[in-house]
Amino acid sequence: MTEESFTDNEKTAIANVLYNLAYADFNAHEGEDECLKACLDELGVDATGFVPVERNMLHVKAYETLKRMSKSKKTVFSRMMTRLSRADGHFGPREQAFVKEILIMCDVPFVHR
């Protein structure tokens, strides 16, 4: 990301959402694991020491931070979600519901490229 950098809180919130998206269907497939690691690397988050919050705690731990991000940061985040949701070649109903929840709750634009 060139214009603005994510804050540490934003990185953590995004990493938590991406992790929960990868495991939305209770199983991260190889493509999802690889994409998740690439996204965490892009954020500068150390995947080896990362302990994600459970999905039912995201509204407390992540949503408010995501809501406050700038539009350009939300767009970058949305692209990460799109890449991750496509990584295993299947965009299942649980993943769809979770992405829709994030888009609505955090006022994130849908970016499908």
Backbone as JSON Lines, residues from 0, in Angstrom:
{"i":0,"aa":"M","n":[0.84,-1.17,0.0],"ca":[0.0,0.0,0.0],"c":[0.88,1.23,0.0]}
{"i":1,"aa":"T","n":[0.7,2.12,-0.93],"ca":[1.63,3.22,-1.06],"c":[1.16,4.53,-0.44]}
{"i":2,"aa":"E","n":[-0.13,4.91,-0.61],"ca":[-0.57,6.21,-0.11],"c":[-0.56,6.29,1.41]}
{"i":3,"aa":"E","n":[-1.15,5.32,2.06],"ca":[-1.23,5.31,3.51],"c":[-0.83,3.94,4.02]}
{"i":4,"aa":"S","n":[-0.27,3.92,5.18],"ca":[0.07,2.64,5.79],"c":[-0.97,2.28,6.83]}
{"i":5,"aa":"F","n":[-1.2,0.99,6.98],"ca":[-2.11,0.53,8.01],"c":[-1.46,0.71,9.38]}
{"i":6,"aa":"T","n":[-2.26,1.09,10.37],"ca":[-1.77,1.14,11.74],"c":[-1.67,-0.29,12.27]}
{"i":7,"aa":"D","n":[-1.01,-0.46,13.39],"ca":[-0.91,-1.8,14.0],"c":[-2.3,-2.35,14.33]}
{"i":8,"aa":"N","n":[-3.19,-1.5,14.86],"ca":[-4.55,-1.95,15.18],"c":[-5.29,-2.38,13.93]}
{"i":9,"aa":"E","n":[-5.12,-1.64,12.84],"ca":[-5.78,-2.0,11.57],"c":[-5.23,-3.31,11.04]}
{"i":10,"aa":"K","n":[-3.92,-3.5,11.11],"ca":[-3.31,-4.74,10.66],"c":[-3.87,-5.93,11.43]}
{"i":11,"aa":"T","n":[-3.97,-5.77,12.74],"ca":[-4.49,-6.85,13.58],"c":[-5.95,-7.13,13.25]}
{"i":12,"aa":"A","n":[-6.75,-6.09,13.08],"ca":[-8.17,-6.27,12.74],"c":[-8.32,-6.99,11.4]}
{"i":13,"aa":"I","n":[-7.56,-6.55,10.4],"ca":[-7.63,-7.17,9.08],"c":[-7.16,-8.62,9.15]}
{"i":14,"aa":"A","n":[-6.07,-8.88,9.84],"ca":[-5.56,-10.24,9.96],"c":[-6.59,-11.15,10.61]}
{"i":15,"aa":"N","n":[-7.27,-10.66,11.63],"ca":[-8.31,-11.45,12.3],"c":[-9.46,-11.77,11.36]}
{"i":16,"aa":"V","n":[-9.89,-10.81,10.59],"ca":[-10.98,-11.05,9.64],"c":[-10.54,-12.03,8.56]}
{"i":17,"aa":"L","n":[-9.35,-11.84,8.0],"ca":[-8.88,-12.73,6.96],"c":[-8.73,-14.16,7.46]}
{"i":18,"aa":"Y","n":[-8.22,-14.32,8.65],"ca":[-8.1,-15.66,9.23],"c":[-9.48,-16.31,9.36]}
{"i":19,"aa":"N","n":[-10.43,-15.56,9.88],"ca":[-11.77,-16.11,10.05],"c":[-12.45,-16.37,8.71]}
{"i":20,"aa":"L","n":[-12.13,-15.6,7.69],"ca":[-12.65,-15.86,6.36],"c":[-12.06,-17.17,5.8]}
{"i":21,"aa":"A","n":[-10.77,-17.36,5.98],"ca":[-10.11,-18.58,5.5],"c":[-10.73,-19.83,6.15]}
{"i":22,"aa":"Y","n":[-11.15,-19.69,7.39],"ca":[-11.71,-20.83,8.12],"c":[-13.24,-20.76,8.24]}
{"i":23,"aa":"A","n":[-13.88,-19.95,7.41],"ca":[-15.33,-19.78,7.49],"c":[-16.08,-21.1,7.27]}
{"i":24,"aa":"D","n":[-15.51,-21.95,6.44],"ca":[-16.14,-23.26,6.2],"c":[-15.51,-24.35,7.06]}
{"i":25,"aa":"F","n":[-14.84,-23.93,8.14],"ca":[-14.24,-24.8,9.16],"c":[-13.01,-25.56,8.67]}
{"i":26,"aa":"N","n":[-12.5,-25.2,7.49],"ca":[-11.34,-25.88,6.97],"c":[-10.65,-24.97,5.95]}
{"i":27,"aa":"A","n":[-9.44,-24.55,6.24],"ca":[-8.69,-23.74,5.27],"c":[-8.0,-24.7,4.32]}
{"i":28,"aa":"H","n":[-8.29,-24.55,3.05],"ca":[-7.68,-25.38,2.03],"c":[-6.31,-24.83,1.67]}
{"i":29,"aa":"E","n":[-5.53,-25.61,0.96],"ca":[-4.15,-25.24,0.65],"c":[-4.05,-23.85,0.02]}
{"i":30,"aa":"G","n":[-4.89,-23.58,-0.97],"ca":[-4.87,-22.27,-1.62],"c":[-5.19,-21.14,-0.67]}
{"i":31,"aa":"E","n":[-6.13,-21.4,0.23],"ca":[-6.49,-20.38,1.22],"c":[-5.35,-20.14,2.2]}
{"i":32,"aa":"D","n":[-4.72,-21.21,2.64],"ca":[-3.58,-21.06,3.56],"c":[-2.47,-20.23,2.93]}
{"i":33,"aa":"E","n":[-2.14,-20.54,1.68],"ca":[-1.09,-19.8,0.98],"c":[-1.47,-18.33,0.81]}
{"i":34,"aa":"C","n":[-2.71,-18.08,0.43],"ca":[-3.17,-16.71,0.23],"c":[-3.21,-15.95,1.56]}
{"i":35,"aa":"L","n":[-3.67,-16.61,2.61],"ca":[-3.71,-15.98,3.93],"c":[-2.3,-15.58,4.36]}
{"i":36,"aa":"K","n":[-1.34,-16.47,4.2],"ca":[0.05,-16.16,4.55],"c":[0.58,-14.99,3.73]}
{"i":37,"aa":"A","n":[0.23,-14.96,2.44],"ca":[0.68,-13.86,1.57],"c":[0.06,-12.54,2.01]}
{"i":38,"aa":"C","n":[-1.21,-12.56,2.38],"ca":[-1.87,-11.33,2.86],"c":[-1.26,-10.86,4.17]}
{"i":39,"aa":"L","n":[-0.99,-11.79,5.07],"ca":[-0.37,-11.41,6.35],"c":[1.03,-10.85,6.12]}
{"i":40,"aa":"D","n":[1.77,-11.44,5.18],"ca":[3.09,-10.9,4.83],"c":[2.96,-9.49,4.28]}
{"i":41,"aa":"E","n":[1.98,-9.3,3.4],"ca":[1.74,-7.98,2.81],"c":[1.44,-6.94,3.9]}
{"i":42,"aa":"L","n":[0.75,-7.36,4.93],"ca":[0.43,-6.47,6.05],"c":[1.62,-6.27,6.99]}
{"i":43,"aa":"G","n":[2.57,-7.18,6.92],"ca":[3.69,-7.14,7.86],"c":[3.36,-7.79,9.19]}
{"i":44,"aa":"V","n":[2.42,-8.73,9.16],"ca":[2.01,-9.46,10.37],"c":[2.72,-10.79,10.37]}
{"i":45,"aa":"D","n":[3.39,-11.1,11.48],"ca":[4.1,-12.36,11.62],"c":[3.1,-13.49,11.85]}
{"i":46,"aa":"A","n":[2.93,-14.34,10.85],"ca":[1.94,-15.41,10.93],"c":[2.29,-16.44,12.0]}
{"i":47,"aa":"T","n":[3.57,-16.59,12.32],"ca":[3.96,-17.61,13.29],"c":[3.51,-17.25,14.7]}
{"i":48,"aa":"G","n":[3.45,-15.98,15.01],"ca":[3.05,-15.57,16.35],"c":[1.63,-15.05,16.43]}
{"i":49,"aa":"F","n":[0.89,-15.15,15.33],"ca":[-0.44,-14.58,15.28],"c":[-1.47,-15.52,15.9]}
{"i":50,"aa":"V","n":[-2.22,-15.0,16.86],"ca":[-3.3,-15.76,17.5],"c":[-4.6,-15.02,17.2]}
{"i":51,"aa":"P","n":[-5.42,-15.57,16.3],"ca":[-6.64,-14.86,15.91],"c":[-7.73,-14.91,16.97]}
{"i":52,"aa":"V","n":[-8.6,-13.91,16.93],"ca":[-9.77,-13.94,17.8],"c":[-10.85,-14.76,17.11]}
{"i":53,"aa":"E","n":[-11.73,-15.32,17.9],"ca":[-12.82,-16.11,17.34],"c":[-13.8,-15.2,16.64]}
{"i":54,"aa":"R","n":[-14.5,-15.75,15.67],"ca":[-15.43,-14.96,14.86],"c":[-16.46,-14.23,15.71]}
{"i":55,"aa":"N","n":[-16.95,-14.88,16.74],"ca":[-17.98,-14.24,17.57],"c":[-17.45,-13.06,18.38]}
{"i":56,"aa":"M","n":[-16.15,-12.84,18.36],"ca":[-15.55,-11.7,19.07],"c":[-15.09,-10.6,18.12]}
{"i":57,"aa":"L","n":[-15.22,-10.81,16.82],"ca":[-14.75,-9.83,15.85],"c":[-15.45,-8.49,15.99]}
{"i":58,"aa":"H","n":[-16.75,-8.51,16.33],"ca":[-17.47,-7.24,16.46],"c":[-16.87,-6.38,17.57]}
{"i":59,"aa":"V","n":[-16.32,-7.02,18.58],"ca":[-15.69,-6.29,19.68],"c":[-14.25,-5.92,19.33]}
{"i":60,"aa":"K","n":[-13.54,-6.83,18.71],"ca":[-12.11,-6.68,18.5],"c":[-11.7,-6.05,17.17]}
{"i":61,"aa":"A","n":[-12.57,-6.08,16.16],"ca":[-12.11,-5.66,14.84],"c":[-13.03,-4.68,14.12]}
{"i":62,"aa":"Y","n":[-14.32,-4.85,14.24],"ca":[-15.24,-4.09,13.4],"c":[-15.12,-2.58,13.55]}
{"i":63,"aa":"E","n":[-15.0,-2.09,14.75],"ca":[-14.9,-0.64,14.95],"c":[-13.63,-0.08,14.31]}
{"i":64,"aa":"T","n":[-12.55,-0.82,14.42],"ca":[-11.3,-0.39,13.79],"c":[-11.46,-0.34,12.27]}
{"i":65,"aa":"L","n":[-12.08,-1.37,11.71],"ca":[-12.28,-1.41,10.27],"c":[-13.2,-0.28,9.8]}
{"i":66,"aa":"K","n":[-14.21,0.03,10.57],"ca":[-15.14,1.11,10.21],"c":[-14.43,2.45,10.1]}
{"i":67,"aa":"R","n":[-13.45,2.67,10.95],"ca":[-12.75,3.96,11.0],"c":[-11.67,4.11,9.92]}
{"i":68,"aa":"M","n":[-11.36,3.05,9.21],"ca":[-10.31,3.15,8.18],"c":[-10.77,4.05,7.04]}
{"i":69,"aa":"S","n":[-9.8,4.62,6.34],"ca":[-10.09,5.45,5.17],"c":[-10.64,4.58,4.04]}
{"i":70,"aa":"K","n":[-11.25,5.23,3.07],"ca":[-11.81,4.5,1.93],"c":[-10.72,3.74,1.17]}
{"i":71,"aa":"S","n":[-9.55,4.35,1.01],"ca":[-8.48,3.67,0.27],"c":[-7.98,2.43,1.03]}
{"i":72,"aa":"K","n":[-7.92,2.51,2.34],"ca":[-7.52,1.34,3.13],"c":[-8.58,0.25,3.04]}
{"i":73,"aa":"K","n":[-9.85,0.65,3.1],"ca":[-10.93,-0.33,2.98],"c":[-10.9,-1.02,1.63]}
{"i":74,"aa":"T","n":[-10.53,-0.29,0.59],"ca":[-10.44,-0.87,-0.74],"c":[-9.34,-1.92,-0.8]}
{"i":75,"aa":"V","n":[-8.2,-1.62,-0.22],"ca":[-7.1,-2.59,-0.17],"c":[-7.53,-3.83,0.6]}
{"i":76,"aa":"F","n":[-8.19,-3.62,1.73],"ca":[-8.7,-4.73,2.55],"c":[-9.71,-5.56,1.76]}
{"i":77,"aa":"S","n":[-10.61,-4.9,1.05],"ca":[-11.62,-5.61,0.26],"c":[-10.95,-6.48,-0.81]}
{"i":78,"aa":"R","n":[-9.91,-5.97,-1.43],"ca":[-9.18,-6.77,-2.43],"c":[-8.55,-8.01,-1.8]}
{"i":79,"aa":"M","n":[-8.04,-7.86,-0.58],"ca":[-7.47,-9.01,0.12],"c":[-8.55,-10.06,0.37]}
{"i":80,"aa":"M","n":[-9.73,-9.61,0.82],"ca":[-10.83,-10.55,1.05],"c":[-11.22,-11.25,-0.24]}
{"i":81,"aa":"T","n":[-11.25,-10.52,-1.34],"ca":[-11.62,-11.11,-2.63],"c":[-10.61,-12.16,-3.05]}
{"i":82,"aa":"R","n":[-9.31,-11.83,-2.93],"ca":[-8.26,-12.81,-3.28],"c":[-8.4,-14.07,-2.42]}
{"i":83,"aa":"L","n":[-8.6,-13.87,-1.13],"ca":[-8.69,-15.01,-0.22],"c":[-9.93,-15.85,-0.5]}
{"i":84,"aa":"S","n":[-11.05,-15.2,-0.75],"ca":[-12.28,-15.97,-0.99],"c":[-12.23,-16.76,-2.3]}
{"i":85,"aa":"R","n":[-11.38,-16.35,-3.22],"ca":[-11.22,-17.06,-4.5],"c":[-10.08,-18.08,-4.47]}
{"i":86,"aa":"A","n":[-9.31,-18.09,-3.43],"ca":[-8.06,-18.86,-3.4],"c":[-8.24,-20.36,-3.55]}
{"i":87,"aa":"D","n":[-9.35,-20.9,-3.1],"ca":[-9.56,-22.35,-3.22],"c":[-10.5,-22.72,-4.36]}
{"i":88,"aa":"G","n":[-10.91,-21.72,-5.14],"ca":[-11.79,-21.98,-6.28],"c":[-13.23,-22.21,-5.9]}
{"i":89,"aa":"H","n":[-13.58,-22.0,-4.64],"ca":[-14.95,-22.21,-4.18],"c":[-15.33,-21.12,-3.2]}
{"i":90,"aa":"F","n":[-16.39,-20.4,-3.49],"ca":[-16.88,-19.33,-2.61],"c":[-18.2,-19.82,-2.0]}
{"i":91,"aa":"G","n":[-18.04,-20.58,-0.91],"ca":[-19.18,-21.25,-0.3],"c":[-20.11,-20.32,0.45]}
{"i":92,"aa":"P","n":[-21.26,-20.85,0.86],"ca":[-22.28,-20.03,1.53],"c":[-21.8,-19.39,2.84]}
{"i":93,"aa":"R","n":[-20.99,-20.1,3.6],"ca":[-20.48,-19.52,4.86],"c":[-19.52,-18.37,4.58]}
{"i":94,"aa":"E","n":[-18.68,-18.54,3.56],"ca":[-17.77,-17.46,3.17],"c":[-18.56,-16.26,2.65]}
{"i":95,"aa":"Q","n":[-19.57,-16.53,1.82],"ca":[-20.39,-15.46,1.28],"c":[-21.07,-14.67,2.39]}
{"i":96,"aa":"A","n":[-21.64,-15.37,3.36],"ca":[-22.33,-14.71,4.47],"c":[-21.36,-13.87,5.29]}
{"i":97,"aa":"F","n":[-20.16,-14.4,5.51],"ca":[-19.17,-13.67,6.31],"c":[-18.69,-12.42,5.58]}
{"i":98,"aa":"V","n":[-18.41,-12.53,4.28],"ca":[-17.98,-11.37,3.51],"c":[-19.08,-10.32,3.49]}
{"i":99,"aa":"K","n":[-20.31,-10.74,3.3],"ca":[-21.43,-9.8,3.3],"c":[-21.54,-9.08,4.65]}
{"i":100,"aa":"E","n":[-21.35,-9.82,5.72],"ca":[-21.38,-9.22,7.07],"c":[-20.31,-8.14,7.21]}
{"i":101,"aa":"I","n":[-19.1,-8.42,6.76],"ca":[-18.01,-7.45,6.85],"c":[-18.3,-6.23,6.0]}
{"i":102,"aa":"L","n":[-18.76,-6.46,4.77],"ca":[-19.05,-5.34,3.88],"c":[-20.09,-4.4,4.49]}
{"i":103,"aa":"I","n":[-21.11,-4.97,5.09],"ca":[-22.19,-4.17,5.67],"c":[-21.78,-3.56,7.01]}
{"i":104,"aa":"M","n":[-21.29,-4.37,7.92],"ca":[-20.99,-3.91,9.28],"c":[-19.86,-2.88,9.32]}
{"i":105,"aa":"C","n":[-18.91,-3.0,8.41],"ca":[-17.73,-2.15,8.46],"c":[-17.69,-1.12,7.33]}
{"i":106,"aa":"D","n":[-18.76,-1.04,6.57],"ca":[-18.86,-0.08,5.47],"c":[-17.66,-0.2,4.52]}
{"i":107,"aa":"V","n":[-17.39,-1.44,4.13],"ca":[-16.28,-1.73,3.22],"c":[-16.84,-1.89,1.82]}
{"i":108,"aa":"P","n":[-16.23,-1.23,0.83],"ca":[-16.73,-1.38,-0.55],"c":[-16.42,-2.78,-1.08]}
{"i":109,"aa":"F","n":[-17.29,-3.27,-1.93],"ca":[-17.05,-4.56,-2.58],"c":[-16.12,-4.34,-3.76]}
{"i":110,"aa":"V","n":[-14.93,-4.92,-3.71],"ca":[-13.97,-4.84,-4.81],"c":[-13.71,-6.26,-5.25]}
{"i":111,"aa":"H","n":[-14.1,-6.57,-6.47],"ca":[-14.01,-7.96,-6.94],"c":[-12.85,-8.23,-7.87]}
{"i":112,"aa":"R","n":[-11.87,-7.34,-7.97],"ca":[-10.7,-7.56,-8.83],"c":[-9.46,-7.75,-8.03]}
